[in-house]
């Protein structure tokens, strides 16, 4: 029986993508790579200063929050794990330091029931924001995040949810 690991999603099944792997013997994280070339636009090109000015002047009604949305970079992989486990997506240390790329939520959570969902076959996408001054061009195969498998605990008096995952990325927000 398989316990945890990575597989390619159907749309990349016949590609040359590599499955995530640890880089050293004591590494906790599995490096996830970009499945294709991708451009992460700089927030500064999106009138970020104008947005800050509107906030400072109290003109919240003129702020379009969609301007600062992160991009979703495809990895071409999905993760399987036990029902009491989760895959945490975390910045690689070189992301912010060398590339000016960050996960805007600080950490991503891939639940066990995300694997193989109908919307996107469970493909893991990495949310990124580029706070650098220029666009960042990610190359296919470039390591963009790391994933760490870990278990989690439940409360004693939890009423188990009866809702099943019905979609892909962000589907449990509804």
C-alpha positions in Angstrom: 0.0 0.0 0.0 1.3 3.4 -0.9 1.7 5.8 2.1 2.8 9.1 0.7 4.5 10.5 -2.4 4.2 12.3 -5.6 2.9 11.5 -9.1 2.6 13.4 -12.3 -0.9 14.6 -13.2 -2.6 13.2 -16.3 -1.9 16.3 -18.5 1.9 15.9 -17.9 1.9 12.1 -17.8 4.1 11.8 -20.9 6.4 14.7 -20.1 9.9 14.9 -18.8 8.9 16.5 -15.5 10.7 15.3 -12.4 8.9 14.3 -9.2 9.8 16.4 -6.2 12.8 15.3 -4.3 14.9 16.2 -1.2 18.3 17.7 -2.0 20.3 16.5 1.0 20.1 13.6 3.4 18.7 15.8 6.2 16.4 18.0 4.2 12.8 18.0 5.4 11.4 19.5 2.2 10.8 18.1 -1.2 11.6 20.7 -3.9 8.7 21.4 -6.3 9.6 22.6 -9.8 7.7 24.7 -12.3 6.1 22.5 -15.0 6.5 25.2 -17.6 8.1 28.6 -18.2 6.1 31.2 -16.4 6.3 34.9 -15.8 5.6 36.3 -12.3 4.9 40.0 -12.8 6.3 42.6 -10.4 3.8 44.1 -8.0 5.4 47.5 -8.8 4.1 47.3 -12.4 0.5 47.0 -11.2 0.2 50.5 -9.7 1.1 49.3 -6.3 2.2 52.8 -5.2 -1.2 54.2 -6.4 -3.0 51.6 -4.3 -0.9 52.5 -1.3 -1.7 56.2 -1.9 -5.4 55.5 -2.1 -5.3 53.6 1.2 -3.4 56.4 2.8 -5.9 58.9 1.5 -8.8 56.8 2.7 -10.1 56.1 -0.9 -10.8 52.4 -0.3 -13.5 52.4 -2.9 -10.9 52.9 -5.7 -8.8 49.9 -4.7 -9.0 46.9 -7.0 -7.7 44.0 -4.9 -7.5 41.8 -8.0 -4.5 43.9 -9.1 -2.4 42.3 -6.3 -3.6 38.7 -6.8 -0.9 36.1 -6.8 -0.2 33.9 -9.8 -0.6 30.2 -9.7 2.4 28.4 -11.1 1.7 24.8 -12.2 4.0 22.0 -10.9 2.5 19.1 -12.9 2.5 16.9 -9.8 0.0 15.7 -7.2 0.6 14.3 -3.8 -1.0 11.3 -2.1 -0.8 10.8 1.6 -2.7 9.2 4.6 -6.0 10.7 5.7 -4.4 12.2 8.9 -1.6 13.9 6.9 -1.1 17.2 5.0 1.5 18.5 2.6 2.7 22.0 3.6 4.0 24.2 0.8 6.7 26.6 2.1 9.0 29.2 0.5 12.4 27.9 -0.4 15.0 30.1 1.3 16.3 31.3 -2.0 12.9 32.4 -3.2 12.6 35.6 -1.3 16.4 36.2 -1.0 17.5 35.7 -4.6 14.3 35.9 -6.7 12.0 38.2 -4.7 9.3 35.5 -4.9 7.1 34.7 -1.9 4.0 32.6 -1.1 1.5 35.3 -0.2 -0.2 33.2 2.5 3.1 32.2 4.0 2.3 28.5 3.7 0.1 26.4 1.5 -1.9 23.4 2.7 -2.5 20.5 0.4 -5.1 18.2 2.1 -5.2 14.4 1.5 -8.5 14.7 -0.4 -7.0 17.2 -2.9 -5.4 14.2 -4.6 -7.1 13.3 -7.9 -9.9 15.8 -7.6 -12.0 16.2 -10.7 -11.3 19.9 -11.4 -7.6 19.6 -11.9 -6.5 16.0 -11.1 -5.1 17.2 -7.8 -2.3 19.2 -9.5 -0.4 21.3 -7.1 -0.1 25.0 -8.0 2.2 27.3 -6.1 0.9 30.8 -5.3 3.6 33.4 -5.8 3.9 37.1 -5.6 6.9 39.0 -7.0 7.9 41.9 -4.8 11.0 42.6 -6.9 11.3 45.6 -9.2 11.1 43.6 -12.5 9.1 40.6 -13.7 10.6 37.2 -12.8 10.8 34.6 -15.5 10.6 31.1 -14.0 12.1 28.4 -16.3 10.5 25.0 -16.6 12.2 22.8 -14.0 13.2 25.7 -11.7 12.6 24.9 -8.0 9.9 27.3 -6.7 8.7 25.9 -3.4 9.2 23.0 -1.0 6.7 20.6 0.4 6.9 18.9 3.8 4.6 16.0 4.7 3.4 16.1 8.3 0.6 14.6 10.4 -2.0 16.7 12.2 -4.2 16.2 15.3 -8.0 16.4 15.7 -9.9 17.6 18.8 -11.6 15.2 21.1 -15.1 16.5 20.5 -15.0 17.2 16.8 -18.0 16.5 14.7 -16.5 15.0 11.6 -17.5 17.1 8.5 -19.8 15.3 6.0 -18.8 17.5 3.2 -16.6 15.9 0.5 -14.2 17.9 -1.7 -15.9 18.9 -4.9 -13.3 20.9 -6.7 -9.7 21.9 -7.0 -7.8 25.0 -5.7 -9.7 26.9 -3.1 -12.8 24.7 -3.3 -13.4 24.5 0.4 -13.8 28.3 0.6 -17.5 28.0 -0.2 
